[in-house]
Amino acid sequence: MKSKKIWLSSPHMGVAEQQFVNEAFETNWIAPLGPHVDGFEKDLSTFLGGDEHVAALSSGTGALHLALVMLNVGPGDEVICQSMTFSASANPIKYIGATPVFVDSEADTWNMDPNYLEDAILHRIAAGKKPKAIIVVHLYGMPAKMKEIISIAERYEIPLIEDAAEALGSHIDGKMCGTMGVMSIFSFNGNKIITTSGGGALVSPNKQYITKCKFLATQARDDAPHYQHSHVGYNYRMSNISAGIGRGQMQVLPERVSKRREIFDHYVSLFGDLPGIHFLKEPEGFFSNRWLSTLTIDPSNGINVTREILRHAFLEDNIESRPLWKPMHMQPVFKNCLFFGNHLSDKLFENGLCLPSGSNLTDDELERVFKIMNSILVS
Ligand SMILES: *Cc1c(COP(=O)(O)O)cnc(C)c1O
């Protein structure tokens, strides 16, 4: 008989979500928008420090799409994007007919390498194609080297968009991820640290962007009694039901972050000292929500095991694990795009694995995971 499935990261409801959804039913706010949407936006803004304006949307992908629309990125333009990420960071660049230019990762955070970012900018300026925007990602909750990246973006006057889809609750020197870009996005998809069953948000310190975002996301209706449009619109707003789930989830977010960090620390305490095994440390001042616990296995460094051996051993016991994000410059769909770097992200993809990390994992489930790792890594 097969053991019960252990997931990488599954939805984890608290107690208030159901009450908020019931309230939506009782008041018949089943339509898109409604009081929970306003409430959820307020909760998020407060969590982020209170200075941010927030638009709750139907997905993180839609949020990125609207960010690029509002920066007037258009057909033929180029946008710099971190190569190692989920495809949703790059796809919106294609939606508007622009071209992504990919930048490699650095070893300390696995996010955009500031040196290659500058190389890419200089190369494209020399070619007469100054990039219209930069999309930086905080993978698995680990903040990117924002001080360096912001300073480069400012030096060349290129707007910086922060893809903080995986990094709600992460910060650098107390400054929250999602508050450091011209605009930033979050995702509340089912596998993220909190979920609205599907949803996202656009965040900005600039209220004008958020006002315009809400207008564009509700079909760009001009102020008139009939349907009047002077812009192309989108149907990207979050529903009042989803936002009700989100309000409940915001109440337990700090607990979710603590639990994920605890799981990561547990992995490190058991396997962190083995030769060839590497877990990413937080650089000084960096705080990761540890959305997913990840490791790399370097078979040339004193260990007789590969990532694939461990992944298959998990699979045998019905435990989900997954290689790190396959970089965009290696993806068939983006094969003709420019790439700047030394292929560190290729190696991370080859050797890296995401481990079960959900905040709802039981002690018994974690013990099953540790047992498999012990049998493969410690021999
Ligand atoms: C999940 C994710 C997205 C997309 O968010 P959706 O809400 O699923 O559209 C974008 N970027 C990154 C890095 C993600 O992990």
The ligand as a Tripos MOL2 file, in Angstrom:
@<TRIPOS>MOLECULE
LIG
   15    15     1     0     0
SMALL
NO_CHARGES

@<TRIPOS>ATOM
      1 C1          3.5520   32.1610   -8.0960 C.3       1 LIG1
      2 C2          4.4690   33.1150   -8.7700 C.ar      1 LIG1
      3 C3          4.0120   34.0660   -9.6900 C.ar      1 LIG1
      4 C4          2.6230   34.0760  -10.2420 C.3       1 LIG1
      5 O1          1.6030   34.2420   -9.3810 O.3       1 LIG1
      6 P1          0.1230   33.7120   -9.7560 P.3       1 LIG1
      7 O2         -0.6980   34.2980   -8.6720 O.co2     1 LIG1
      8 O3          0.1770   32.2190   -9.7230 O.co2     1 LIG1
      9 O4         -0.2220   34.2310  -11.1040 O.co2     1 LIG1
     10 C5          4.9070   34.9820  -10.2010 C.ar      1 LIG1
     11 N1          6.1990   34.9530   -9.8670 N.ar      1 LIG1
     12 C6          6.6980   34.0440   -9.0150 C.ar      1 LIG1
     13 C7          8.1490   34.0860   -8.6740 C.3       1 LIG1
     14 C8          5.8590   33.0790   -8.4560 C.ar      1 LIG1
     15 O5          6.3590   32.1530   -7.6380 O.3       1 LIG1
@<TRIPOS>BOND
     1     1     2 1
     2     2     3 ar
     3     2    14 ar
     4     3     4 1
     5     3    10 ar
     6     4     5 1
     7     5     6 1
     8     6     7 2
     9     6     8 1
    10     6     9 1
    11    10    11 ar
    12    11    12 ar
    13    12    13 1
    14    12    14 ar
    15    14    15 1
@<TRIPOS>SUBSTRUCTURE
     1 LIG1         1 GROUP 0 **** ****
